[in-house]
Amino acid sequence: MANFGRKNNMNFFEFNKADYDYIVEQCMLDDEYQKLLEYKIKGYSIVKIADLLNCSEARISVMTNKLKKKIRKII
């Protein structure tokens, strides 16, 4: 089990490779959410992520909120 500590919104996606692997496994993330997590860890903007995933910025915001909820359940 990963040791995440407390996460706030300013640095919520500061995870290392072991954390990433743990989150992907425990949250059973599909390919799209895995990519989103990877891009958020790298610090990409919503605009850039939307472009990379070929969807709207609004969808990225919704996905990000869902991803945060999933992660909070396991940390």
Buried (B, 14 or more C-beta within 10 A) or exposed (E): EBEBEEBEEEEBBEBEEEBBEBBBEBBEBEEEBBBBBBBBBEEBEBEBBBEBBEBEBEBBEEBBEEBBEBBEEEB
